[in-house]
Amino acid sequence: MIICRLRELMEKHQILDFGRLAKETEITKDVLVRLAENQWHQVRREHLDRLCQYFDCGIKDLLEYQAYEESVLPA
């Protein structure tokens, strides 16, 4: 499973408002909220690029792979 660590990056950079982040990255607030809450199914490369540039981080700082336990594989 791939986890988005957007909320952690926002906290680290003291960004508490999705509206501000949306305005500064030109990514809609809805997309940012879905990413932060790990409720996304697809993500645009352009959005990943903008977030990495904004937070001055690598993709590994934004996305993390967590292996599933054998008994908890998604359907």
C-alpha positions as CSV (number, residue, x, y, z in Angstrom):
1,M,0.0,0.0,0.0
2,I,1.3,3.5,-0.8
3,I,0.8,6.1,1.9
4,C,0.9,9.8,1.2
5,R,2.7,11.8,3.9
6,L,1.3,15.2,2.9
7,R,-0.2,15.9,6.3
8,E,3.2,15.2,8.0
9,L,5.0,17.6,5.5
10,M,2.4,20.2,6.2
11,E,2.8,20.0,9.9
12,K,6.6,20.0,9.6
13,H,6.4,23.2,7.5
14,Q,3.7,24.7,9.8
15,I,1.1,24.8,7.0
16,L,-2.3,24.3,8.7
17,D,-4.6,25.4,6.0
18,F,-5.3,23.4,2.8
19,G,-6.6,26.6,1.2
20,R,-3.2,28.2,1.5
21,L,-1.4,25.1,0.1
22,A,-3.9,24.9,-2.7
23,K,-3.3,28.6,-3.7
24,E,0.4,28.3,-3.5
25,T,0.7,25.0,-5.4
26,E,-2.3,25.5,-7.8
27,I,-3.6,22.1,-6.8
28,T,-7.3,22.0,-5.8
29,K,-8.1,21.8,-2.1
30,D,-10.2,18.7,-2.7
31,V,-7.2,16.9,-4.2
32,L,-5.0,17.9,-1.3
33,V,-7.5,16.8,1.3
34,R,-7.8,13.4,-0.4
35,L,-4.1,13.0,-0.5
36,A,-3.6,14.0,3.1
37,E,-6.3,11.6,4.2
38,N,-5.1,8.8,2.0
39,Q,-8.4,8.6,0.2
40,W,-7.0,8.8,-3.3
41,H,-6.8,6.2,-6.0
42,Q,-4.8,8.1,-8.6
43,V,-2.5,11.0,-8.4
44,R,-1.2,13.2,-11.2
45,R,2.5,13.3,-11.8
46,E,2.2,17.1,-12.1
47,H,0.8,17.2,-8.6
48,L,3.6,15.1,-7.1
49,D,6.1,17.4,-8.9
50,R,4.5,20.6,-7.5
51,L,4.3,19.2,-4.0
52,C,8.0,18.0,-4.0
53,Q,9.0,21.4,-5.4
54,Y,6.9,23.3,-2.8
55,F,8.2,21.3,0.2
56,D,11.7,21.0,-1.3
57,C,11.6,17.2,-0.8
58,G,12.0,14.0,-2.7
59,I,9.2,11.6,-3.7
60,K,10.2,9.3,-0.9
61,D,9.4,12.1,1.6
62,L,5.9,12.4,0.1
63,L,5.0,8.8,-0.6
64,E,5.9,5.7,1.4
65,Y,5.3,2.0,0.6
66,Q,4.0,-0.1,3.3
67,A,3.7,-3.9,2.7
68,Y,0.3,-5.5,3.3
69,E,0.1,-8.4,5.7
70,E,-0.9,-11.5,3.9
71,S,-4.3,-11.7,5.5
72,V,-5.1,-8.0,4.8
73,L,-4.7,-7.8,1.0
74,P,-7.1,-5.4,-0.7
75,A,-9.9,-6.7,-2.8
